[in-house]
Amino acid sequence: MSSRLTEARLTVALELYIRTRKKITARSIAREVGVNVSTITRDVKRRDLLDRYILQQSDVYANKESRSLLLMRIAQQAETIANLEHRIQLLLVAHKAMIIAVGRQGGAEAWRELFLGYEHVTAEIDELVRDAAP
């Protein structure tokens, strides 16, 4: 029975299982090629070939799972980014309103004194306030 099983025939069966996404086991491949399981498992070359294809198949499934996990993480991060951008816009509008209110009360100079030595900060704040929606 084992003399009928060539490496080429075993490879064809293994490739078929990879293409059709059938689970590769020694028993399933033995059934496919019409030999006893031990014909595959006791021969070192055949066993190595089987193990390589089992590993290849597990890598394919692992990559598929990883891809779906990655897509899920990307969706979660996109939602987080959208929420943070919304919060930034709310804070900008609120701060702009507060700065305008302080300015109307004549306190703009006092506010600027808090940032003495940090002119780069006030410049950035002025820019943010100008760009913020009313």
Z-matrix of the N, CA and C atoms (Angstrom, degrees):
N
C 1 1.453
C 2 1.524 1 110.80
N 3 1.350 2 120.24 1 -43.03
C 4 1.455 3 123.12 2 -176.47
C 5 1.521 4 112.61 3 -69.27
N 6 1.320 5 117.60 4 -25.39
C 7 1.460 6 119.89 5 -179.82
C 8 1.526 7 111.73 6 -66.80
N 9 1.314 8 117.25 7 -22.12
C 10 1.466 9 120.83 8 178.74
C 11 1.520 10 112.32 9 -75.41
N 12 1.339 11 116.79 10 -21.32
C 13 1.460 12 119.90 11 -175.20
C 14 1.528 13 110.06 12 -88.93
N 15 1.304 14 115.72 13 112.27
C 16 1.463 15 120.37 14 176.78
C 17 1.526 16 108.68 15 -100.81
N 18 1.301 17 115.94 16 162.56
C 19 1.460 18 120.55 17 178.58
C 20 1.523 19 110.40 18 -62.36
N 21 1.323 20 116.18 19 -36.92
C 22 1.467 21 120.72 20 179.65
C 23 1.530 22 110.49 21 -63.92
N 24 1.312 23 116.40 22 -43.81
C 25 1.469 24 120.42 23 -179.91
C 26 1.527 25 110.96 24 -65.39
N 27 1.332 26 115.99 25 -39.33
C 28 1.462 27 120.54 26 177.72
C 29 1.534 28 110.16 27 -65.58
N 30 1.322 29 116.11 28 -42.01
C 31 1.467 30 120.84 29 179.22
C 32 1.525 31 111.17 30 -63.20
N 33 1.313 32 116.74 31 -41.60
C 34 1.475 33 120.67 32 178.53
C 35 1.527 34 109.91 33 -59.71
N 36 1.325 35 116.73 34 -44.61
C 37 1.468 36 120.54 35 179.99
C 38 1.536 37 110.38 36 -64.89
N 39 1.307 38 117.20 37 -42.13
C 40 1.467 39 120.80 38 179.53
C 41 1.531 40 111.22 39 -64.90
N 42 1.320 41 117.01 40 -42.26
C 43 1.469 42 121.48 41 177.21
C 44 1.528 43 110.86 42 -62.11
N 45 1.319 44 116.01 43 -39.92
C 46 1.460 45 120.70 44 177.98
C 47 1.530 46 110.48 45 -60.54
N 48 1.311 47 116.51 46 -43.31
C 49 1.464 48 120.40 47 179.90
C 50 1.536 49 111.17 48 -66.61
N 51 1.306 50 116.79 49 -35.39
C 52 1.471 51 119.48 50 176.91
C 53 1.529 52 109.66 51 -65.74
N 54 1.334 53 116.69 52 -47.71
C 55 1.472 54 121.21 53 -178.13
C 56 1.516 55 112.27 54 -63.78
N 57 1.324 56 116.61 55 -40.25
C 58 1.464 57 119.84 56 -176.42
C 59 1.528 58 112.48 57 -90.25
N 60 1.341 59 115.94 58 1.41
C 61 1.467 60 122.65 59 177.79
C 62 1.516 61 113.03 60 60.12
N 63 1.324 62 115.99 61 31.99
C 64 1.463 63 120.36 62 173.37
C 65 1.516 64 108.01 63 -84.00
N 66 1.309 65 116.85 64 145.81
C 67 1.464 66 121.14 65 -179.19
C 68 1.524 67 109.78 66 -69.26
N 69 1.317 68 115.81 67 127.29
C 70 1.464 69 121.68 68 -179.49
C 71 1.520 70 109.58 69 -88.41
N 72 1.328 71 115.41 70 121.08
C 73 1.456 72 122.52 71 171.32
C 74 1.524 73 106.81 72 -136.94
N 75 1.312 74 115.95 73 162.34
C 76 1.463 75 119.21 74 178.26
C 77 1.531 76 109.57 75 -59.99
N 78 1.317 77 116.22 76 -40.20
C 79 1.467 78 120.42 77 -178.74
C 80 1.524 79 111.59 78 -66.40
N 81 1.340 80 117.29 79 -44.14
C 82 1.472 81 118.99 80 -177.97
C 83 1.527 82 111.74 81 -66.65
N 84 1.324 83 116.62 82 -38.68
C 85 1.465 84 120.07 83 179.53
C 86 1.526 85 110.40 84 -70.69
N 87 1.325 86 116.99 85 -39.53
C 88 1.468 87 120.02 86 177.69
C 89 1.529 88 110.00 87 -60.55
N 90 1.318 89 115.53 88 -41.94
C 91 1.462 90 120.14 89 177.99
C 92 1.527 91 110.22 90 -63.24
N 93 1.337 92 116.65 91 -41.29
C 94 1.467 93 121.92 92 -178.99
C 95 1.523 94 112.03 93 -61.87
N 96 1.331 95 117.05 94 -42.22
C 97 1.469 96 120.37 95 -176.26
C 98 1.526 97 112.70 96 -94.84
N 99 1.346 98 116.83 97 -3.77
C 100 1.464 99 120.72 98 174.84
C 101 1.526 100 115.32 99 76.73
N 102 1.346 101 116.45 100 39.07
C 103 1.469 102 120.11 101 177.32
C 104 1.523 103 109.09 102 -129.83
N 105 1.327 104 115.73 103 169.92
C 106 1.462 105 120.04 104 173.72
C 107 1.527 106 109.06 105 -72.58
N 108 1.303 107 116.03 106 152.72
C 109 1.462 108 121.05 107 179.94
C 110 1.524 109 110.70 108 -57.98
N 111 1.316 110 116.51 109 -40.40
C 112 1.469 111 119.92 110 -176.54
C 113 1.531 112 111.85 111 -64.98
N 114 1.321 113 117.59 112 -22.84
C 115 1.462 114 120.54 113 176.52
C 116 1.532 115 109.81 114 -61.55
N 117 1.305 116 116.64 115 -32.93
C 118 1.460 117 121.05 116 179.29
C 119 1.531 118 110.33 117 -87.99
N 120 1.313 119 117.18 118 -45.04
C 121 1.466 120 120.13 119 -170.88
C 122 1.521 121 114.72 120 -76.73
N 123 1.313 122 118.79 121 -27.97
C 124 1.471 123 118.66 122 -176.75
C 125 1.534 124 112.97 123 -85.34
N 126 1.328 125 117.03 124 -18.42
C 127 1.457 126 120.97 125 178.21
C 128 1.534 127 108.24 126 -88.18
N 129 1.327 128 116.81 127 123.99
C 130 1.462 129 121.81 128 -174.21
C 131 1.530 130 111.97 129 -59.81
N 132 1.327 131 117.47 130 -45.98
C 133 1.468 132 120.29 131 -178.65
C 134 1.530 133 111.25 132 -64.03
N 135 1.318 134 116.26 133 -43.86
C 136 1.470 135 119.23 134 179.90
C 137 1.530 136 111.04 135 -66.19
N 138 1.332 137 115.27 136 -40.79
C 139 1.471 138 119.80 137 -179.90
C 140 1.531 139 110.02 138 -64.01
N 141 1.329 140 116.88 139 -42.79
C 142 1.474 141 120.80 140 177.71
C 143 1.526 142 111.38 141 -61.82
N 144 1.325 143 115.89 142 -42.42
C 145 1.464 144 120.57 143 178.77
C 146 1.528 145 109.92 144 -62.03
N 147 1.323 146 116.28 145 -46.31
C 148 1.469 147 121.27 146 178.18
C 149 1.529 148 110.28 147 -59.48
N 150 1.327 149 116.51 148 -46.40
C 151 1.470 150 120.62 149 -179.29
C 152 1.525 151 112.26 150 -62.25
N 153 1.339 152 116.81 151 -38.64
C 154 1.466 153 119.88 152 178.11
C 155 1.528 154 110.99 153 -62.36
N 156 1.327 155 116.23 154 -42.40
C 157 1.466 156 119.33 155 -179.79
C 158 1.527 157 111.68 156 -71.39
N 159 1.314 158 117.39 157 -34.79
C 160 1.471 159 119.93 158 175.93
C 161 1.521 160 109.12 159 -63.44
N 162 1.328 161 116.91 160 -43.04
C 163 1.461 162 120.98 161 178.27
C 164 1.528 163 110.89 162 -64.38
N 165 1.308 164 116.80 163 -42.59
C 166 1.474 165 120.94 164 178.44
C 167 1.521 166 109.96 165 -60.40
N 168 1.325 167 116.37 166 -42.95
C 169 1.455 168 119.88 167 -179.50
C 170 1.531 169 110.90 168 -66.52
N 171 1.314 170 118.11 169 -39.39
C 172 1.462 171 120.19 170 179.03
C 173 1.527 172 110.62 171 -66.53
N 174 1.341 173 117.52 172 -34.67
C 175 1.465 174 120.70 173 176.00
C 176 1.521 175 110.96 174 -64.24
N 177 1.322 176 116.63 175 -40.67
C 178 1.469 177 120.91 176 179.16
C 179 1.518 178 109.71 177 -61.76
N 180 1.346 179 117.53 178 -45.53
C 181 1.456 180 120.62 179 179.92
C 182 1.520 181 111.07 180 -67.58
N 183 1.329 182 117.44 181 -39.36
C 184 1.461 183 120.89 182 179.22
C 185 1.522 184 110.49 183 -62.87
N 186 1.325 185 117.58 184 -42.76
C 187 1.461 186 120.81 185 178.89
C 188 1.515 187 111.11 186 -63.76
N 189 1.311 188 116.63 187 -37.02
C 190 1.455 189 120.47 188 179.46
C 191 1.524 190 110.04 189 -64.77
N 192 1.346 191 116.80 190 -43.99
C 193 1.456 192 120.76 191 178.23
C 194 1.520 193 110.07 192 -65.28
N 195 1.319 194 116.44 193 -41.73
C 196 1.451 195 120.38 194 179.96
C 197 1.526 196 110.75 195 -61.89
N 198 1.303 197 116.62 196 -39.91
C 199 1.462 198 120.81 197 179.14
C 200 1.521 199 110.41 198 -62.22
N 201 1.320 200 117.86 199 -44.10
C 202 1.460 201 119.98 200 -179.28
C 203 1.529 202 110.83 201 -68.28
N 204 1.336 203 117.52 202 -37.76
C 205 1.461 204 120.13 203 175.76
C 206 1.521 205 110.92 204 -64.79
N 207 1.316 206 116.34 205 -40.06
C 208 1.457 207 120.93 206 178.75
C 209 1.528 208 110.61 207 -63.30
N 210 1.321 209 117.15 208 -44.13
C 211 1.465 210 120.42 209 178.61
C 212 1.521 211 111.29 210 -62.76
N 213 1.340 212 116.48 211 -38.11
C 214 1.460 213 120.56 212 178.51
C 215 1.536 214 109.97 213 -65.92
N 216 1.335 215 116.72 214 -43.57
C 217 1.467 216 120.20 215 178.53
C 218 1.524 217 111.39 216 -63.44
N 219 1.322 218 116.81 217 -40.29
C 220 1.465 219 120.51 218 179.03
C 221 1.526 220 110.06 219 -62.22
N 222 1.316 221 116.86 220 -42.34
C 223 1.462 222 120.58 221 178.96
C 224 1.535 223 110.90 222 -63.48
N 225 1.333 224 116.81 223 -41.81
C 226 1.463 225 120.39 224 178.44
C 227 1.527 226 110.80 225 -64.77
N 228 1.323 227 116.79 226 -42.38
C 229 1.456 228 119.95 227 179.92
C 230 1.527 229 111.54 228 -67.67
N 231 1.313 230 117.20 229 -36.31
C 232 1.462 231 120.38 230 177.11
C 233 1.531 232 110.14 231 -63.19
N 234 1.325 233 116.33 232 -40.27
C 235 1.466 234 120.35 233 177.84
C 236 1.530 235 110.56 234 -65.56
N 237 1.324 236 116.91 235 -42.51
C 238 1.459 237 121.52 236 178.00
C 239 1.526 238 110.61 237 -61.40
N 240 1.319 239 117.10 238 -44.54
C 241 1.463 240 121.42 239 179.11
C 242 1.528 241 110.45 240 -61.34
N 243 1.327 242 116.92 241 -44.29
C 244 1.463 243 120.57 242 179.71
C 245 1.531 244 110.55 243 -61.59
N 246 1.329 245 117.16 244 -42.38
C 247 1.465 246 120.61 245 178.49
C 248 1.529 247 111.17 246 -64.37
N 249 1.329 248 117.11 247 -42.86
C 250 1.466 249 120.52 248 179.32
C 251 1.527 250 111.60 249 -65.40
N 252 1.331 251 116.84 250 -40.78
C 253 1.467 252 119.70 251 177.80
C 254 1.531 253 110.74 252 -62.88
N 255 1.317 254 116.89 253 -38.07
C 256 1.465 255 121.19 254 177.93
C 257 1.530 256 110.19 255 -64.55
N 258 1.335 257 116.45 256 -43.53
C 259 1.466 258 120.39 257 179.16
C 260 1.531 259 110.83 258 -64.17
N 261 1.310 260 117.38 259 -39.16
C 262 1.470 261 121.05 260 178.27
C 263 1.521 262 109.58 261 -60.91
N 264 1.328 263 117.00 262 -44.57
C 265 1.467 264 120.23 263 179.85
C 266 1.526 265 110.92 264 -62.49
N 267 1.345 266 116.86 265 -40.42
C 268 1.468 267 119.65 266 178.18
C 269 1.528 268 110.92 267 -63.79
N 270 1.320 269 116.32 268 -43.55
C 271 1.461 270 120.01 269 179.33
C 272 1.525 271 111.77 270 -64.64
N 273 1.323 272 117.27 271 -40.54
C 274 1.460 273 120.47 272 178.39
C 275 1.523 274 111.30 273 -61.29
N 276 1.310 275 116.12 274 -45.25
C 277 1.461 276 120.04 275 -179.32
C 278 1.521 277 110.25 276 -65.08
N 279 1.345 278 116.95 277 -43.17
C 280 1.463 279 120.58 278 -179.74
C 281 1.524 280 110.94 279 -64.43
N 282 1.310 281 116.53 280 -42.90
C 283 1.466 282 119.37 281 179.53
C 284 1.529 283 111.57 282 -67.04
N 285 1.295 284 116.55 283 -38.63
C 286 1.467 285 119.70 284 177.93
C 287 1.530 286 109.46 285 -60.54
N 288 1.318 287 116.14 286 -43.92
C 289 1.465 288 120.32 287 179.19
C 290 1.532 289 110.83 288 -62.74
N 291 1.336 290 116.96 289 -40.71
C 292 1.460 291 120.24 290 179.52
C 293 1.528 292 111.27 291 -66.71
N 294 1.325 293 117.16 292 -41.74
C 295 1.464 294 120.80 293 179.67
C 296 1.522 295 110.20 294 -63.85
N 297 1.317 296 116.15 295 -41.71
C 298 1.475 297 119.94 296 178.45
C 299 1.522 298 109.99 297 -64.31
N 300 1.341 299 117.18 298 -42.07
C 301 1.465 300 120.71 299 179.67
C 302 1.526 301 110.81 300 -63.59
N 303 1.317 302 118.12 301 -43.36
C 304 1.465 303 121.55 302 178.33
C 305 1.531 304 109.67 303 -64.03
N 306 1.334 305 116.39 304 -41.31
C 307 1.462 306 120.62 305 178.32
C 308 1.505 307 112.17 306 -61.31
N 309 1.314 308 118.70 307 -38.75
C 310 1.471 309 122.53 308 179.31
C 311 1.529 310 111.59 309 -67.46
N 312 1.309 311 115.30 310 -27.44
C 313 1.466 312 119.71 311 178.94
C 314 1.525 313 111.27 312 -85.04
N 315 1.336 314 116.11 313 -0.52
C 316 1.454 315 119.57 314 178.56
C 317 1.524 316 112.18 315 86.64
N 318 1.299 317 118.06 316 14.40
C 319 1.457 318 120.38 317 -175.35
C 320 1.516 319 114.56 318 -100.47
N 321 1.303 320 118.43 319 11.40
C 322 1.460 321 121.25 320 -178.02
C 323 1.531 322 111.09 321 -63.08
N 324 1.362 323 116.24 322 -37.66
C 325 1.464 324 119.16 323 179.06
C 326 1.523 325 110.35 324 -66.40
N 327 1.313 326 117.99 325 -40.13
C 328 1.474 327 121.49 326 179.06
C 329 1.528 328 109.60 327 -64.83
N 330 1.305 329 115.89 328 -39.23
C 331 1.470 330 119.95 329 178.95
C 332 1.514 331 110.08 330 -63.13
N 333 1.342 332 116.75 331 -42.43
C 334 1.473 333 121.23 332 179.85
C 335 1.528 334 111.37 333 -65.71
N 336 1.341 335 117.69 334 -32.04
C 337 1.461 336 120.52 335 178.87
C 338 1.532 337 111.74 336 -63.31
N 339 1.324 338 116.41 337 -29.36
C 340 1.468 339 119.68 338 178.50
C 341 1.524 340 111.59 339 -62.72
N 342 1.322 341 116.02 340 -25.08
C 343 1.456 342 121.12 341 -175.48
C 344 1.524 343 113.17 342 -107.06
N 345 1.335 344 117.72 343 20.34
C 346 1.462 345 120.06 344 176.96
C 347 1.529 346 109.13 345 -59.21
N 348 1.293 347 116.31 346 131.53
C 349 1.464 348 120.84 347 -177.33
C 350 1.526 349 112.51 348 87.77
N 351 1.315 350 116.33 349 -6.46
C 352 1.466 351 121.33 350 -179.73
C 353 1.529 352 109.11 351 -124.06
N 354 1.315 353 115.32 352 45.77
C 355 1.458 354 120.12 353 -177.16
C 356 1.530 355 112.25 354 -59.42
N 357 1.331 356 116.38 355 -33.28
C 358 1.466 357 118.91 356 178.23
C 359 1.530 358 110.77 357 -62.66
N 360 1.336 359 116.36 358 -31.68
C 361 1.471 360 120.17 359 178.21
C 362 1.521 361 109.86 360 -70.40
N 363 1.322 362 116.68 361 -45.49
C 364 1.466 363 118.44 362 -179.78
C 365 1.519 364 111.44 363 -64.46
N 366 1.339 365 116.21 364 -34.51
C 367 1.466 366 119.16 365 177.03
C 368 1.525 367 110.80 366 -63.77
N 369 1.321 368 116.53 367 -42.39
C 370 1.478 369 119.90 368 178.04
C 371 1.521 370 111.15 369 -65.87
N 372 1.341 371 115.88 370 -40.80
C 373 1.471 372 119.26 371 179.26
C 374 1.520 373 110.15 372 -64.12
N 375 1.359 374 116.63 373 -44.45
C 376 1.467 375 119.55 374 177.62
C 377 1.523 376 111.08 375 -57.10
N 378 1.326 377 116.03 376 -42.46
C 379 1.462 378 120.39 377 179.48
C 380 1.532 379 111.21 378 -64.02
N 381 1.329 380 116.34 379 -43.25
C 382 1.461 381 119.78 380 178.96
C 383 1.521 382 111.50 381 -63.57
N 384 1.320 383 115.41 382 -41.17
C 385 1.476 384 119.93 383 -179.71
C 386 1.517 385 109.87 384 -64.30
N 387 1.338 386 117.77 385 -42.12
C 388 1.474 387 120.56 386 178.75
C 389 1.525 388 111.71 387 -62.42
N 390 1.364 389 115.58 388 -37.64
C 391 1.463 390 119.60 389 -176.05
C 392 1.528 391 112.95 390 -82.51
N 393 1.317 392 117.63 391 -15.39
C 394 1.475 393 120.46 392 -175.57
C 395 1.527 394 110.12 393 -71.81
N 396 1.312 395 113.15 394 147.06
C 397 1.468 396 118.65 395 177.37
C 398 1.536 397 108.40 396 -70.72
N 399 1.346 398 117.99 397 148.21
C 400 1.476 399 120.46 398 -178.94
C 401 1.510 400 111.47 399 -69.56
